[in-house]
Amino acid sequence: MIRYLTAGESHGQALVGIVEGVPAGLPISADYIDHQLRRRQQGYGRGGRMRIEADRVEVLSGVRFGKTIGSPIALLIRNRESQAWREKMAIESDGDRAETITVPRPGHADYAGSIKYGFDDIRNTIERASARETAMRVACCTIVRKLLEEFGIFTGSHVLSIGTARIVDRGSVDRMIGKYTTASCGAYKVTEEADKSQVRMLQKPVESKAVALIKRAKKLGDTLGGIFEVIATGAPVGLGSYVHYDRKLDGLLAQALMSIHAVKGVEIGSGFVNAERFGSQVHDAYRLSHGKIVRGSNRAGGLEGGVTNGEMIVLRGAMKPISTLAKPLPSVDLKGVKAVKARYERSDVCAVPACSVIGEAVIAPVLANAFLEKYGGDSMAEIRTRYSKDENR
């Protein structure tokens, strides 16, 4: 089974990742990974850090002559800004400890993390809890994304709302997505369309409203969140399990999205709207079309009983507004235990478009592990042989 680990601090020397369990023979390149890293850095509302860092991955092990060799894959992304932080982030010496941070920011891990580990300097928590970590997460998961694509399973995303700027006419968006998702690579096509928008929205009028809201939030020293949708096309029937709670695919996918910084809610299909309706208005009825079993709707989001049902997988994530505000909220100085304003760290105004790209990435290992559980092998050739014998896919 595939698993990955990341290490590194936001202003440390580098981010490091190890991906284990990738079959031998998967074609992969640094350029392929770098493309996804660039997509993560885009989006109107990103902060100054994105202008400093030009994320490029270095593949250190596990790949030879452009193909995986079955051993752990080690990746490295250097932090360009670390040069200016060498003293503050020194590994062995005390370095420049002129600034000890003792004022937590509401909404961040600052307070809870520092209490948990007994830090007298919140910087220790800030550095690892930073969403900078997601750069390496995207790099690791992009390798797994390539594995899925080799078998016709594609992931994609788009943004549904930023603040109050939201897509109301969902039908037109669904029709646009439906135009692409008849093919297994449909999710990739949706992503291509979304990438043409500076906020990854599929409707121009809503995009304009979102940009205006982000401009207003920046002027006010505030931040904005929103809702994004992640889709996967080409997944065969039968991935996941209805047998045990910890193997249900919907639960694992929800956990993957919830693990992204600032994501506070997940929906599968039209889950929350379904809760308000009669069952007859919710469940996706079967019908026959030219001798094949098809569905007239996909309110279940491609998952029934924790198992893929052959329809497009549809997931939504709700991202809260970023916690660091240019006009800080009230806080407390932990050293003197006195009321003060929260600290300001350079940050984004809105990162929902980036979060949607991260969402595409983090669901890949979940889908891949379910896929390998069903069709697994040690090499791509072995998996292809087993997959081609499945008459029901």
C-alpha positions as CSV (number, residue, x, y, z in Angstrom):
1,M,0.0,0.0,0.0
2,I,1.1,3.6,-0.7
3,R,1.9,5.9,2.1
4,Y,3.8,9.2,2.3
5,L,5.5,11.4,4.9
6,T,6.5,15.0,4.8
7,A,9.1,16.9,6.9
8,G,10.3,20.5,7.0
9,E,9.5,23.9,8.4
10,S,8.0,26.9,6.5
11,H,11.3,28.9,6.7
12,G,13.7,26.0,7.1
13,Q,16.1,24.9,4.4
14,A,13.7,22.6,2.6
15,L,10.6,20.5,2.5
16,V,11.3,16.7,2.3
17,G,9.0,13.9,1.4
18,I,9.1,10.1,1.1
19,V,6.6,8.1,-0.9
20,E,6.5,4.4,-0.3
21,G,4.7,1.6,-2.0
22,V,4.6,2.9,-5.6
23,P,4.9,0.0,-8.0
24,A,7.9,-0.4,-10.2
25,G,7.7,0.8,-13.8
26,L,5.6,4.0,-13.4
27,P,6.8,6.8,-15.7
28,I,7.5,10.0,-13.7
29,S,9.5,13.2,-14.1
30,A,10.3,16.2,-12.1
31,D,8.6,18.4,-14.8
32,Y,5.3,16.5,-14.2
33,I,5.5,17.2,-10.5
34,D,6.6,20.8,-11.0
35,H,3.5,21.5,-13.1
36,Q,1.2,20.7,-10.2
37,L,3.4,22.7,-7.8
38,R,3.0,25.7,-10.1
39,R,-0.8,25.2,-10.1
40,R,-0.8,25.2,-6.3
41,Q,1.0,28.6,-6.2
42,Q,-1.6,30.3,-8.5
43,G,-4.8,32.1,-7.7
44,Y,-5.9,35.7,-7.1
45,G,-5.4,36.5,-3.4
46,R,-2.2,34.7,-2.8
47,G,0.5,36.5,-0.7
48,G,4.0,37.7,-1.3
49,R,5.5,34.3,-0.4
50,M,4.4,33.0,-3.8
51,R,6.5,35.6,-5.6
52,I,9.5,34.5,-3.6
53,E,9.3,30.8,-3.9
54,A,9.5,29.1,-7.3
55,D,8.8,25.5,-6.2
56,R,10.8,22.9,-8.0
57,V,11.2,19.3,-6.9
58,E,14.4,17.3,-6.7
59,V,13.9,13.6,-7.0
60,L,16.6,12.0,-4.9
61,S,15.8,8.3,-5.0
62,G,13.3,5.6,-6.2
63,V,13.4,6.6,-9.8
64,R,15.9,5.5,-12.5
65,F,15.8,6.4,-16.2
66,G,12.4,8.1,-15.8
67,K,10.6,5.1,-14.1
68,T,10.0,4.1,-10.5
69,I,12.0,1.1,-9.3
70,G,9.7,0.0,-6.4
71,S,11.8,1.5,-3.6
72,P,10.9,4.6,-1.5
73,I,10.9,7.8,-3.5
74,A,12.6,10.7,-1.8
75,L,11.7,14.3,-2.8
76,L,13.1,17.7,-1.8
77,I,11.8,21.2,-2.4
78,R,14.2,24.0,-1.3
79,N,12.8,27.0,0.5
80,R,14.4,30.0,-1.3
81,E,13.4,32.3,1.6
82,S,15.4,30.2,4.1
83,Q,18.6,32.2,3.3
84,A,17.1,35.2,5.1
85,W,16.1,33.0,8.1
86,R,19.3,31.1,8.7
87,E,19.9,32.5,12.1
88,K,16.3,32.4,13.3
89,M,15.9,28.8,12.1
90,A,19.4,27.5,13.0
91,I,19.6,23.8,13.5
92,E,22.4,23.5,16.1
93,S,23.1,27.0,17.6
94,D,20.6,29.2,19.4
95,G,20.9,31.6,16.5
96,D,19.2,35.0,16.6
97,R,16.7,34.6,19.4
98,A,16.1,38.3,19.6
99,E,12.4,37.7,18.9
100,T,10.6,35.1,21.0
101,I,6.9,34.9,19.9
102,T,4.5,34.6,22.8
103,V,1.3,36.0,21.2
104,P,-0.9,33.4,19.5
105,R,-3.1,34.1,16.5
106,P,-6.8,33.1,16.9
107,G,-7.7,30.3,14.5
108,H,-4.1,29.0,14.1
109,A,-2.4,26.1,15.9
110,D,-0.2,28.6,17.7
111,Y,-1.7,28.3,21.2
112,A,-2.8,24.7,21.2
113,G,0.5,23.5,19.7
114,S,2.7,25.5,22.1
115,I,0.8,24.2,25.1
116,K,0.9,20.6,23.8
117,Y,4.7,20.6,23.3
118,G,5.6,23.1,26.1
119,F,7.2,25.7,23.8
120,D,8.2,29.1,25.2
121,D,8.5,30.3,21.6
122,I,5.4,29.9,19.3
123,R,7.7,30.0,16.3
124,N,8.2,26.3,16.8
125,T,4.5,25.7,16.2
126,I,4.1,28.3,13.4
127,E,6.8,26.8,11.2
128,R,5.4,23.2,11.0
129,A,1.7,24.1,11.2
130,S,2.1,26.4,8.2
131,A,0.3,25.5,5.0
132,R,3.7,25.7,3.3
133,E,3.8,21.9,4.1
134,T,1.2,21.4,1.4
135,A,3.8,22.0,-1.3
136,M,5.5,18.8,-0.5
137,R,2.2,17.1,0.0
138,V,1.2,18.0,-3.5
139,A,4.6,16.7,-4.8
140,C,4.2,13.4,-3.1
141,C,0.6,12.9,-4.1
142,T,1.4,13.9,-7.7
143,I,3.4,10.7,-8.1
144,V,0.4,8.7,-7.0
145,R,-1.8,10.9,-9.3
146,K,0.3,9.7,-12.3
147,L,-0.3,6.1,-11.2
148,L,-4.1,6.6,-11.4
149,E,-3.9,8.3,-14.8
150,E,-2.1,5.3,-16.2
151,F,-5.3,3.4,-15.6
152,G,-7.7,6.1,-16.8
153,I,-8.6,7.6,-13.4
154,F,-8.3,11.4,-13.3
155,T,-8.8,13.9,-10.6
156,G,-9.8,17.6,-11.0
157,S,-11.3,20.5,-9.2
158,H,-12.9,23.9,-9.4
159,V,-14.1,26.6,-7.0
160,L,-17.8,26.9,-6.2
161,S,-17.6,30.0,-3.9
162,I,-15.4,32.6,-2.3
163,G,-17.1,34.5,0.5
164,T,-20.6,35.4,-0.8
165,A,-19.5,35.1,-4.4
166,R,-21.0,31.8,-5.3
167,I,-22.3,29.8,-8.2
168,V,-26.1,29.8,-7.8
169,D,-27.0,28.4,-11.2
170,R,-25.5,25.0,-10.4
171,G,-27.3,23.4,-13.4
172,S,-25.2,25.3,-15.9
173,V,-21.9,24.2,-14.2
174,D,-23.2,20.6,-14.0
175,R,-23.9,20.6,-17.7
176,M,-20.4,22.0,-18.4
177,I,-18.9,19.3,-16.3
178,G,-21.1,16.6,-17.8
179,K,-19.9,17.6,-21.2
180,Y,-16.4,16.4,-20.2
181,T,-17.1,13.6,-17.8
182,T,-18.4,11.1,-20.3
183,A,-14.7,10.3,-20.9
184,S,-12.5,8.9,-18.1
185,C,-10.2,11.9,-18.5
186,G,-13.2,14.3,-17.9
187,A,-11.8,15.5,-14.5
188,Y,-8.7,16.7,-16.3
189,K,-10.8,18.6,-18.8
190,V,-12.7,20.3,-16.0
191,T,-9.4,21.3,-14.4
192,E,-8.1,22.8,-17.6
193,E,-11.2,25.0,-17.8
194,A,-11.0,26.0,-14.2
195,D,-7.3,26.9,-14.5
196,K,-8.2,29.5,-17.1
197,S,-9.8,31.5,-14.3
198,Q,-7.7,33.5,-11.8
199,V,-9.9,32.1,-9.0
200,R,-10.6,28.7,-10.7
201,M,-14.3,29.4,-11.1
202,L,-16.3,28.1,-14.1
203,Q,-18.6,31.2,-14.4
204,K,-17.1,34.5,-15.5
205,P,-19.7,36.7,-13.7
206,V,-19.1,34.9,-10.4
207,E,-15.3,35.1,-10.9
208,S,-15.5,38.9,-11.2
209,K,-17.5,39.1,-7.9
210,A,-15.0,36.9,-6.2
211,V,-12.0,39.0,-7.3
212,A,-13.9,42.2,-6.1
213,L,-14.5,40.6,-2.7
214,I,-10.8,39.6,-2.4
215,K,-9.8,43.2,-3.2
216,R,-12.2,44.5,-0.6
217,A,-10.9,42.0,2.0
218,K,-7.3,43.0,1.4
219,K,-8.2,46.7,1.8
220,L,-9.9,45.9,5.1
221,G,-7.1,43.8,6.4
222,D,-9.3,40.7,6.3
223,T,-9.4,37.3,4.7
224,L,-11.9,35.1,2.8
225,G,-12.7,31.4,2.6
226,G,-14.9,29.4,0.3
227,I,-16.0,26.1,-1.1
228,F,-14.3,24.0,-3.7
229,E,-15.3,20.8,-5.5
230,V,-13.0,17.9,-6.2
231,I,-14.0,15.3,-8.8
232,A,-12.6,12.0,-10.0
233,T,-13.6,10.3,-13.2
234,G,-12.8,6.8,-14.6
235,A,-12.9,5.0,-11.2
236,P,-14.2,1.4,-11.7
237,V,-17.1,0.0,-9.7
238,G,-16.0,-1.7,-6.5
239,L,-13.2,0.4,-5.0
240,G,-13.5,0.6,-1.2
241,S,-15.5,-1.6,1.1
242,Y,-18.9,-1.7,2.9
243,V,-17.6,-4.4,5.3
244,H,-15.5,-2.4,7.8
245,Y,-15.8,1.2,8.9
246,D,-12.1,1.9,8.4
247,R,-12.1,0.7,4.8
248,K,-15.1,2.7,3.6
249,L,-13.9,4.9,0.8
250,D,-16.1,7.9,1.5
251,G,-14.7,8.1,5.1
252,L,-11.1,7.9,3.8
253,L,-11.7,10.5,1.2
254,A,-13.4,12.8,3.7
255,Q,-10.4,12.4,6.0
256,A,-8.0,13.3,3.2
257,L,-9.7,16.5,2.5
258,M,-10.2,17.4,6.2
259,S,-6.5,17.0,6.7
260,I,-5.8,20.1,4.5
261,H,-5.1,23.3,6.4
262,A,-8.2,25.4,7.1
263,V,-10.7,22.8,5.7
264,K,-13.5,22.6,8.2
265,G,-16.2,20.7,6.3
266,V,-16.6,18.0,3.7
267,E,-19.6,16.9,1.6
268,I,-20.0,13.9,-0.7
269,G,-22.3,14.4,-3.6
270,S,-25.2,16.6,-2.7
271,G,-25.1,15.3,0.9
272,F,-26.3,18.3,2.8
273,V,-29.2,19.1,0.4
274,N,-30.1,15.5,0.4
275,A,-30.7,15.6,4.1
276,E,-33.7,18.0,3.5
277,R,-35.4,15.9,0.9
278,F,-37.5,12.7,0.7
279,G,-35.7,9.6,-0.3
280,S,-37.5,9.4,-3.6
281,Q,-35.9,12.8,-4.5
282,V,-32.4,11.7,-3.5
283,H,-31.4,8.2,-4.5
284,D,-30.0,7.7,-8.0
285,A,-32.4,5.3,-9.8
286,Y,-31.1,2.7,-12.3
287,R,-32.3,2.5,-15.8
288,L,-31.2,0.6,-19.0
289,S,-29.7,2.4,-22.0
290,H,-28.8,0.3,-25.0
291,G,-28.5,-2.8,-22.8
292,K,-26.3,-1.0,-20.2
293,I,-27.1,-0.1,-16.6
294,V,-26.9,3.7,-16.2
295,R,-28.1,6.4,-13.7
296,G,-30.1,9.4,-14.4
297,S,-28.4,11.4,-11.6
298,N,-25.4,11.3,-9.3
299,R,-26.6,12.7,-6.0
300,A,-24.6,10.0,-4.2
301,G,-21.4,11.5,-5.6
302,G,-20.2,8.2,-7.0
303,L,-20.1,6.4,-3.7
304,E,-22.7,4.0,-2.2
305,G,-22.0,2.1,1.0
306,G,-18.4,3.2,1.0
307,V,-17.8,1.7,-2.4
308,T,-17.4,3.4,-5.9
309,N,-20.4,2.8,-8.1
310,G,-19.0,3.7,-11.4
311,E,-20.3,7.3,-11.4
312,M,-18.1,10.4,-11.1
313,I,-16.8,10.9,-7.6
314,V,-17.8,14.3,-6.3
315,L,-16.4,15.8,-3.1
316,R,-16.7,19.3,-1.7
317,G,-14.5,21.0,0.9
318,A,-15.3,24.1,2.9
319,M,-12.2,26.2,3.7
320,K,-12.5,28.8,6.5
321,P,-11.0,32.3,6.0
322,I,-7.2,32.3,6.6
323,S,-6.5,33.0,10.3
324,T,-3.7,35.6,9.9
325,L,-5.3,39.0,9.6
326,A,-3.5,42.2,8.7
327,K,-5.8,43.9,11.2
328,P,-5.4,41.3,14.0
329,L,-8.0,40.1,16.4
330,P,-7.7,40.3,20.2
331,S,-5.3,37.8,21.8
332,V,-3.2,37.3,24.9
333,D,0.5,37.5,25.5
334,L,1.4,34.1,27.1
335,K,4.5,35.5,28.7
336,G,3.0,38.4,30.6
337,V,-0.6,37.0,30.5
338,K,-2.0,40.3,29.3
339,A,-4.5,41.3,26.6
340,V,-2.9,42.4,23.3
341,K,-3.6,42.3,19.6
342,A,-2.7,39.0,17.8
343,R,0.6,38.8,15.9
344,Y,0.7,39.3,12.1
345,E,2.6,37.0,9.9
346,R,2.7,37.6,6.1
347,S,-0.1,35.6,4.7
348,D,-2.6,35.2,1.8
349,V,-5.9,37.0,1.7
350,C,-7.6,34.0,0.0
351,A,-6.2,30.6,-0.9
352,V,-9.4,28.7,-1.9
353,P,-8.1,28.2,-5.5
354,A,-4.9,26.7,-4.2
355,C,-6.8,24.6,-1.7
356,S,-8.8,23.1,-4.5
357,V,-5.6,22.0,-6.3
358,I,-4.3,20.5,-3.0
359,G,-7.6,18.7,-2.8
360,E,-7.1,17.0,-6.2
361,A,-3.7,15.8,-4.9
362,V,-4.6,14.4,-1.5
363,I,-7.4,12.2,-2.7
364,A,-5.0,10.4,-5.1
365,P,-3.4,8.1,-2.5
366,V,-6.8,7.2,-1.1
367,L,-8.1,6.1,-4.5
368,A,-4.8,4.5,-5.4
369,N,-4.7,2.3,-2.3
370,A,-8.3,1.2,-2.9
371,F,-7.3,0.5,-6.6
372,L,-4.2,-1.5,-5.5
373,E,-6.2,-3.4,-2.9
374,K,-8.4,-4.7,-5.8
375,Y,-5.9,-5.0,-8.6
376,G,-2.5,-4.7,-6.9
377,G,0.9,-6.0,-7.9
378,D,4.6,-5.1,-7.5
379,S,5.0,-3.7,-11.0
380,M,2.9,-1.7,-13.5
381,A,2.9,-4.6,-15.9
382,E,1.5,-7.0,-13.2
383,I,-1.3,-4.5,-12.3
384,R,-2.2,-3.9,-16.0
385,T,-2.6,-7.7,-16.5
386,R,-4.9,-8.0,-13.5
387,Y,-6.9,-4.8,-14.4
388,S,-7.4,-6.0,-18.0
389,K,-9.0,-9.2,-16.8
390,D,-11.8,-7.4,-14.8
391,E,-14.9,-7.7,-17.0
392,N,-17.0,-5.5,-14.8
393,R,-14.9,-2.3,-15.0
